[in-house]
Amino acid sequence: MNFISCLKVKQKAKVHMAGGTLDLLTLVVAICKTIAERISKEKGLNLDESMKFVVQSIEDVYKTLK
């Protein structure tokens, strides 16, 4: 069984995970795909554009967490 839990309070996030690394990565990709599909519907973008937006957003937020 794999498990990912994330809590965000103000500008900080705490992540708890259990499971193998590759299995957890599969869960993260599934979450990103679901978010991209939602953005696609809300913003009228195709799925590829939405996924690029999600990836760019991840990169931008990652830079602020350093």
N, C-alpha and C positions, 0 to 999 in steps of 0.2 A: 504494500500500500504506500502511496506517495501522498504527501500533504504539503501545501503551501498556505500560510496565513500571513497577512500583511495588515498592520494597523498604522494609520497615519494620524498624527496629532500635530496640529499647526504645520510646521514645515519639516517635521521629522517623521521618518517611517521606520518601523521595526518589522523585520521579516523572520518568521519561524518556518523551518523546512524539515521534512523527514522523508528519506528515500534516497535512491541512487541519483547521481548527478545527471546522467543522461535522461532518466525518467522525469526528473524535475524540469529539465530543459524542454522536454516534450510538453509538459503542462504549461510552461511559460509561453511557448509558441502557440498553443491552443488558445490561451487567454488573449494574446496579441491578435490572433486571427479573428476572434470574436469581437474585439474592440474595433478592428479595421472594418468588419462587416457593418457594425453599428454606425461608424463614422460615414461609411459609404452611403448608407440609407439616409442619414441625417443631413449630410452635406451634398448629396447628389454626385459623389465622385465614383469612379470605377474602383474595383477592389485593389488593383495594383497601386493606384494613387493613394488610396487610404492606407495601405500597408507601408508605403514610403513615408507617409506622414507619421505613422506610429513609430517607425524606426527612427526617424529624425527627432521626434519628440523624446524618445528614450535616450538618444545620444545627448540632446540638449540638457535634459534633467541630470544625466550621469555627470556631466561636466560641472554642474552646480553642487553635486554631492562630494566632490573631492576635497 
